Amino acid sequence: MQALLRAAGINPKLDEPFALMARRDTDPQKRLAHWKAAAERNPRDPSYWQALAECYLADHNYAEAAKAWKEGEQAATDPAQRDHMRQARMAIEQQRLDYEEAERKRRAEEEARAIDKLKTQARADLHAIENKYNDGTPKPSDKAVPWWDGPNPAGRLAGTLKQVDCLGSQARLVVEGDSHQTVKLLVTDPRKVAIMGRGELTLGCGVQKPRRVAIEYFPKPNARFGTAGEVATIEFQ
């Protein structure tokens, strides 16, 4: 290959060194460049144009492939070879359409797989959140122990639990108070909320079967979630 490069450098008008390099080089882009150089130096050789057109087709450059077939058709002196190149040029448009359709299907399949993956992950995340509230809440104990040694919550709310909105690692409780006013409270960390009372002591995401609750909370309005405070205790009645 080095000898061919030196030969091309000595006489850059020679086409044979470029043709030989094109036949030996395994890099598609280099082969294309060599065939192009050979065809430009000897445009009367139809085999150069055919090889160049085939390189362009492999690179999915259909416009340049069509030009190369046309040059080869004009250079060919054999009627059969000329007709072959004309037929190849005429087939370019269909090849382009077939390639674009295959690419469209491939992209659609990739997008469908990506969407399915996102849906699967979303379902897994939802199950994890539900399990956190259904299985990760403190259970009542027969032995009385102090559960809170920090500041006492100043807020009190009694009413009916209507809905639980799962917000990632947090949750928003929607409660209709005894005064028929709807109050929203934020659970910032389920592990720090004491749940007690009677019946099922779990929280699931979504609309709830109406249950009486008494909630203690710290009045800390959160404009982002539209909540009036942070829950400290929940007692099911």
C-alpha positions as a printed Julia matrix, in Angstrom:
237×3 Matrix{Float64}:
   0.0    0.0     0.0
   2.87   2.4     0.78
   4.37   1.73   -2.66
   1.04   2.6    -4.3
   0.82   5.8    -2.3
   4.32   6.76   -3.42
   3.41   5.98   -7.03
   0.31   8.17   -6.77
   2.45  10.93   -5.31
   5.03  10.71   -8.06
   2.44  11.0   -10.83
  -0.91  12.14   -9.43
  -2.49  11.83  -12.89
  -2.22   8.03  -12.9
  -5.43   6.18  -12.18
  -4.0    2.64  -11.69
  -2.48   3.23   -8.22
  -5.82   4.5    -6.91
  -7.7    1.57   -8.44
  -5.27  -0.9    -6.87
  -5.55   0.81   -3.47
  -9.34   0.71   -3.74
  -9.26  -3.05   -4.4
  -6.98  -3.67   -1.41
  -8.28  -1.21    1.18
 -10.84  -2.61    3.66
 -12.0    0.75    4.98
 -15.28   1.64    3.15
 -14.67   5.4     3.16
 -11.1    5.04    1.92
 -12.2    2.62   -0.82
 -14.82   5.15   -1.93
 -12.22   7.94   -2.02
  -9.79   5.77   -4.03
 -12.43   4.78   -6.62
 -13.49   8.41   -6.94
  -9.89   9.46   -7.53
  -9.4    6.7   -10.13
 -12.63   7.59  -11.96
 -11.76  11.28  -12.04
  -8.35  10.47  -13.55
  -9.72   8.03  -16.11
 -13.42   8.77  -16.68
 -13.51   6.52  -19.74
 -13.18   3.34  -17.67
 -16.77   2.26  -16.83
 -15.55  -0.28  -14.24
 -14.31   2.61  -12.07
 -17.72   4.26  -12.15
 -19.46   0.98  -11.37
 -17.2    0.36   -8.38
 -17.73   3.95   -7.21
 -21.51   3.64   -7.57
 -21.49   0.45   -5.51
 -19.48   2.2    -2.79
 -22.01   5.03   -2.71
 -24.87   2.5    -2.47
 -23.18   0.8     0.48
 -22.97   4.24    2.1
 -26.68   4.89    1.27
 -25.72   7.96   -0.76
 -28.24   7.35   -3.53
 -27.86  10.7    -5.29
 -24.11  10.24   -5.82
 -24.63   6.59   -6.77
 -27.03   7.65   -9.52
 -24.45  10.15  -10.84
 -21.77   7.45  -10.89
 -24.03   5.01  -12.77
 -24.79   7.76  -15.3
 -21.09   8.47  -15.83
 -20.44   4.75  -16.26
 -23.31   4.45  -18.74
 -21.82   7.25  -20.83
 -18.33   5.72  -20.64
 -19.42   2.17  -21.57
 -18.83   1.11  -25.16
 -20.39  -2.33  -24.82
 -24.2   -2.12  -25.32
 -24.87  -4.82  -22.72
 -22.71  -3.08  -20.13
 -24.32   0.26  -20.97
 -27.8   -1.24  -20.51
 -26.76  -2.82  -17.21
 -25.65   0.55  -15.88
 -28.8    2.26  -17.12
 -30.93  -0.35  -15.34
 -28.87   0.11  -12.18
 -29.4    3.87  -12.35
 -33.15   3.43  -12.87
 -33.31   1.16   -9.79
 -31.75   3.81   -7.52
 -35.03   5.51   -6.6
 -36.66   2.26   -5.48
 -33.55   1.36   -3.48
 -33.72   4.74   -1.77
 -37.42   4.3    -0.94
 -36.82   0.77    0.38
 -33.97   1.98    2.59
 -35.98   4.91    3.98
 -38.94   2.6     4.73
 -36.66   0.13    6.5
 -35.13   2.96    8.53
 -38.59   4.27    9.43
 -39.63   0.83   10.68
 -36.39   0.42   12.6
 -36.83   3.79   14.34
 -40.48   3.01   15.1
 -39.49  -0.32   16.65
 -36.77   1.34   18.72
 -39.22   3.99   19.94
 -41.78   1.31   20.8
 -39.18  -0.63   22.79
 -38.14   2.56   24.6
 -41.78   3.38   25.46
 -42.39  -0.16   26.71
 -39.28   0.11   28.88
 -40.5    3.41   30.33
 -43.95   1.94   31.01
 -42.43  -1.08   32.74
 -40.23   1.15   34.87
 -43.17   3.41   35.71
 -45.25   0.41   36.82
 -42.35  -0.85   38.94
 -41.92   2.58   40.53
 -45.66   2.76   41.27
 -45.64  -0.7    42.87
 -42.63   0.28   44.97
 -44.41   3.39   46.21
 -47.59   1.48   46.98
 -45.62  -1.2    48.82
 -43.88   1.49   50.83
 -47.22   2.79   52.09
 -48.93  -0.59   52.35
 -46.11  -2.54   53.99
 -43.66  -0.02   55.35
 -45.82   1.81   57.88
 -45.32   1.26   61.58
 -47.62  -1.39   63.09
 -49.38  -0.9    66.44
 -47.74  -2.49   69.42
 -49.27  -3.95   72.56
 -46.45  -2.38   74.53
 -46.8    1.35   75.02
 -43.63   3.17   74.09
 -42.99   6.83   73.43
 -42.96   7.38   69.67
 -42.1   11.05   69.46
 -39.45  12.99   71.32
 -39.4   16.12   69.18
 -41.6   19.25   69.01
 -45.3   18.59   69.47
 -47.41  19.19   66.31
 -49.62  22.23   66.71
 -52.16  21.36   64.03
 -55.19  19.12   64.6
 -57.61  17.86   61.97
 -60.53  15.45   62.28
 -62.52  14.34   59.29
 -62.73  11.82   56.43
 -59.72  10.67   54.4
 -60.74  10.97   50.75
 -57.58  10.47   48.71
 -53.84   9.78   48.86
 -51.69  11.28   46.1
 -48.35   9.48   45.79
 -45.62  12.0    44.94
 -42.45   9.98   44.53
 -41.08   9.39   48.04
 -43.76  11.69   49.52
 -47.55  11.67   49.66
 -50.39  14.18   49.9
 -53.43  13.39   52.02
 -56.76  14.92   50.99
 -59.09  15.15   54.0
 -62.61  16.52   54.26
 -62.76  18.07   57.71
 -65.77  17.94   60.0
 -66.48  21.51   58.88
 -66.77  20.14   55.3
 -63.65  22.05   54.31
 -61.08  20.11   52.26
 -57.56  20.19   53.7
 -54.44  18.81   52.05
 -51.5   17.67   54.18
 -48.03  16.47   53.13
 -46.31  13.26   54.26
 -42.64  14.09   53.75
 -41.29  10.79   55.09
 -43.67   7.84   55.76
 -41.17   6.34   58.2
 -41.57   9.33   60.51
 -45.38   9.25   60.6
 -47.04   7.34   63.45
 -50.15   5.47   62.3
 -52.53   4.06   64.89
 -56.16   3.24   65.49
 -58.52   0.51   64.37
 -58.89  -1.61   61.25
 -56.46  -1.56   58.34
 -53.54   0.72   59.24
 -52.14   1.23   55.74
 -52.26   3.89   53.06
 -52.62   3.08   49.38
 -52.32   5.48   46.47
 -55.45   6.94   44.91
 -59.05   7.5    45.97
 -59.75   6.01   49.4
 -62.75   4.26   50.84
 -64.02   7.01   53.18
 -62.49   6.54   56.64
 -62.6    8.7    59.74
 -59.19  10.0    60.75
 -57.67  12.31   63.31
 -54.42  13.86   62.15
 -51.81  15.87   63.96
 -49.57  18.0    61.79
 -47.03  20.77   61.77
 -48.46  23.88   60.07
 -45.96  24.33   57.24
 -47.73  25.49   54.06
 -46.17  24.16   50.86
 -47.15  26.18   47.78
 -45.71  23.61   45.4
 -47.98  20.8    46.62
 -50.81  23.03   47.86
 -50.61  21.59   51.36
 -51.28  23.27   54.71
 -48.8   21.32   56.8
 -46.68  18.19   57.34
 -48.27  15.1    58.9
 -46.92  13.82   62.24
 -49.6   11.27   63.27
 -52.61   9.55   61.73
 -55.24   7.85   63.83
 -57.9    5.75   62.09
 -61.17   5.89   63.99
